[in-house]
């Protein structure tokens, strides 16, 4: 469960990072992406562990609020699932149609950019 939460927050961070302050960016990057502890971040920025905890908690709530309003992560996830279903269908029904395989691959490449 904790791993799922961490992965989700990393994805939300990727989508909404430009909307955060520099300090929010730094703390979330260190905590979720670089796996720093609250104490390590506190030492790095010369603040209390409680200050780091409060900032991370507010920042993650902010990411969740952005997602509730904008749905960027959910929409991305739904497109990824649809692309997986499309590829599975193509491989099952049209494995020799190289044009179709190439077009579906191009769609996936566009999504990753």
Secondary structure by P-SEA (a helix, b strand, c coil): caaaaaaaaaaaaaaccccccaaaaaaaaacccccccaaaaaaaacccaaaaaaaaaaaaaaaaaaaaccaaaaaaaaaaaaaaaaaaaaaaccccaaaaaaaaaaaaaaaac
